[in-house]
Amino acid sequence: MLPEYQYMGYRYTPWEDKDIDVIKICHYIKMPEHLGGKEMHGPWSPYMTPTLEQFQEFILEWEYGKVD
């Protein structure tokens, strides 16, 4: 089972895209309601799962405008 994280109102909810010969992880992040509750994709490789610290770092960078 893949981990789910929450931080500063953002929620990380990954899911596995299973194929015959490979499993890829889709990294979905739901924004807080005050930002419209939209979903965005995380920047990580589909072959790895981010740690809680990596997720928190991404959110902090996103909040401060350092992530494209």
Rosetta constraint file for C-alpha pairs under 8 A:
AtomPair CA 2 CA 14 HARMONIC 6.71 0.50
AtomPair CA 2 CA 15 HARMONIC 7.30 0.50
AtomPair CA 2 CA 49 HARMONIC 7.84 0.50
AtomPair CA 3 CA 13 HARMONIC 7.68 0.50
AtomPair CA 3 CA 14 HARMONIC 7.52 0.50
AtomPair CA 4 CA 11 HARMONIC 7.32 0.50
AtomPair CA 4 CA 12 HARMONIC 5.43 0.50
AtomPair CA 4 CA 13 HARMONIC 5.24 0.50
AtomPair CA 4 CA 14 HARMONIC 6.96 0.50
AtomPair CA 5 CA 11 HARMONIC 5.75 0.50
AtomPair CA 5 CA 12 HARMONIC 5.01 0.50
AtomPair CA 5 CA 13 HARMONIC 7.16 0.50
AtomPair CA 5 CA 52 HARMONIC 6.64 0.50
AtomPair CA 5 CA 55 HARMONIC 7.70 0.50
AtomPair CA 6 CA 10 HARMONIC 5.54 0.50
AtomPair CA 6 CA 11 HARMONIC 4.44 0.50
AtomPair CA 6 CA 12 HARMONIC 6.25 0.50
AtomPair CA 7 CA 11 HARMONIC 6.63 0.50
AtomPair CA 7 CA 56 HARMONIC 6.50 0.50
AtomPair CA 7 CA 59 HARMONIC 7.64 0.50
AtomPair CA 8 CA 32 HARMONIC 7.90 0.50
AtomPair CA 8 CA 59 HARMONIC 7.91 0.50
AtomPair CA 9 CA 31 HARMONIC 6.84 0.50
AtomPair CA 9 CA 32 HARMONIC 4.81 0.50
AtomPair CA 9 CA 33 HARMONIC 7.93 0.50
AtomPair CA 10 CA 29 HARMONIC 6.59 0.50
AtomPair CA 10 CA 30 HARMONIC 5.62 0.50
AtomPair CA 10 CA 31 HARMONIC 4.88 0.50
AtomPair CA 10 CA 32 HARMONIC 5.40 0.50
AtomPair CA 10 CA 59 HARMONIC 7.63 0.50
AtomPair CA 11 CA 29 HARMONIC 5.43 0.50
AtomPair CA 11 CA 30 HARMONIC 5.12 0.50
AtomPair CA 11 CA 31 HARMONIC 6.83 0.50
AtomPair CA 11 CA 32 HARMONIC 7.94 0.50
AtomPair CA 12 CA 27 HARMONIC 7.16 0.50
AtomPair CA 12 CA 28 HARMONIC 5.87 0.50
AtomPair CA 12 CA 29 HARMONIC 4.46 0.50
AtomPair CA 12 CA 30 HARMONIC 6.56 0.50
AtomPair CA 12 CA 55 HARMONIC 7.79 0.50
AtomPair CA 13 CA 27 HARMONIC 6.67 0.50
AtomPair CA 13 CA 28 HARMONIC 5.34 0.50
AtomPair CA 13 CA 29 HARMONIC 6.13 0.50
AtomPair CA 13 CA 30 HARMONIC 7.76 0.50
AtomPair CA 14 CA 25 HARMONIC 6.46 0.50
AtomPair CA 14 CA 26 HARMONIC 5.47 0.50
AtomPair CA 14 CA 27 HARMONIC 4.68 0.50
AtomPair CA 14 CA 28 HARMONIC 5.54 0.50
AtomPair CA 15 CA 25 HARMONIC 5.73 0.50
AtomPair CA 15 CA 26 HARMONIC 5.40 0.50
AtomPair CA 15 CA 27 HARMONIC 7.01 0.50
AtomPair CA 15 CA 28 HARMONIC 7.95 0.50
AtomPair CA 16 CA 23 HARMONIC 6.34 0.50
AtomPair CA 16 CA 24 HARMONIC 5.71 0.50
AtomPair CA 16 CA 25 HARMONIC 4.64 0.50
AtomPair CA 16 CA 26 HARMONIC 6.22 0.50
AtomPair CA 17 CA 23 HARMONIC 5.67 0.50
AtomPair CA 17 CA 24 HARMONIC 5.09 0.50
AtomPair CA 17 CA 25 HARMONIC 6.02 0.50
AtomPair CA 17 CA 26 HARMONIC 6.84 0.50
AtomPair CA 18 CA 22 HARMONIC 6.34 0.50
AtomPair CA 18 CA 23 HARMONIC 4.51 0.50
AtomPair CA 18 CA 24 HARMONIC 6.50 0.50
AtomPair CA 19 CA 23 HARMONIC 5.98 0.50
AtomPair CA 23 CA 47 HARMONIC 7.62 0.50
AtomPair CA 24 CA 46 HARMONIC 4.88 0.50
AtomPair CA 24 CA 47 HARMONIC 5.61 0.50
AtomPair CA 25 CA 45 HARMONIC 7.91 0.50
AtomPair CA 25 CA 46 HARMONIC 4.57 0.50
AtomPair CA 25 CA 47 HARMONIC 6.21 0.50
AtomPair CA 25 CA 48 HARMONIC 7.15 0.50
AtomPair CA 25 CA 49 HARMONIC 7.42 0.50
AtomPair CA 26 CA 41 HARMONIC 7.64 0.50
AtomPair CA 26 CA 46 HARMONIC 6.12 0.50
AtomPair CA 27 CA 41 HARMONIC 5.49 0.50
AtomPair CA 27 CA 42 HARMONIC 5.04 0.50
AtomPair CA 27 CA 43 HARMONIC 7.73 0.50
AtomPair CA 27 CA 44 HARMONIC 7.27 0.50
AtomPair CA 27 CA 46 HARMONIC 7.56 0.50
AtomPair CA 28 CA 39 HARMONIC 6.49 0.50
AtomPair CA 28 CA 40 HARMONIC 5.87 0.50
AtomPair CA 28 CA 41 HARMONIC 4.82 0.50
AtomPair CA 28 CA 42 HARMONIC 6.07 0.50
AtomPair CA 29 CA 39 HARMONIC 5.49 0.50
AtomPair CA 29 CA 40 HARMONIC 5.28 0.50
AtomPair CA 29 CA 41 HARMONIC 6.00 0.50
AtomPair CA 29 CA 42 HARMONIC 6.47 0.50
AtomPair CA 30 CA 37 HARMONIC 6.04 0.50
AtomPair CA 30 CA 38 HARMONIC 5.77 0.50
AtomPair CA 30 CA 39 HARMONIC 4.38 0.50
AtomPair CA 30 CA 40 HARMONIC 6.46 0.50
AtomPair CA 31 CA 35 HARMONIC 6.22 0.50
AtomPair CA 31 CA 36 HARMONIC 6.99 0.50
AtomPair CA 31 CA 37 HARMONIC 4.73 0.50
AtomPair CA 31 CA 38 HARMONIC 5.39 0.50
AtomPair CA 31 CA 39 HARMONIC 6.02 0.50
AtomPair CA 31 CA 40 HARMONIC 7.57 0.50
AtomPair CA 32 CA 36 HARMONIC 6.72 0.50
AtomPair CA 32 CA 37 HARMONIC 5.05 0.50
AtomPair CA 32 CA 38 HARMONIC 7.78 0.50
AtomPair CA 33 CA 37 HARMONIC 4.29 0.50
AtomPair CA 33 CA 38 HARMONIC 7.94 0.50
AtomPair CA 44 CA 48 HARMONIC 7.02 0.50
AtomPair CA 44 CA 49 HARMONIC 7.54 0.50
AtomPair CA 44 CA 50 HARMONIC 7.00 0.50
AtomPair CA 45 CA 49 HARMONIC 7.92 0.50
AtomPair CA 50 CA 54 HARMONIC 5.68 0.50
AtomPair CA 50 CA 55 HARMONIC 6.34 0.50
AtomPair CA 51 CA 55 HARMONIC 6.31 0.50
AtomPair CA 52 CA 56 HARMONIC 6.16 0.50
AtomPair CA 53 CA 57 HARMONIC 6.08 0.50
AtomPair CA 54 CA 58 HARMONIC 6.20 0.50
AtomPair CA 55 CA 59 HARMONIC 6.31 0.50
AtomPair CA 56 CA 60 HARMONIC 6.19 0.50
AtomPair CA 57 CA 61 HARMONIC 6.19 0.50
AtomPair CA 58 CA 62 HARMONIC 6.03 0.50
AtomPair CA 58 CA 67 HARMONIC 7.77 0.50
AtomPair CA 59 CA 63 HARMONIC 6.02 0.50
AtomPair CA 60 CA 64 HARMONIC 6.28 0.50
AtomPair CA 61 CA 65 HARMONIC 6.11 0.50
AtomPair CA 61 CA 66 HARMONIC 5.06 0.50
AtomPair CA 61 CA 67 HARMONIC 5.80 0.50
AtomPair CA 62 CA 66 HARMONIC 5.98 0.50
AtomPair CA 62 CA 67 HARMONIC 5.24 0.50
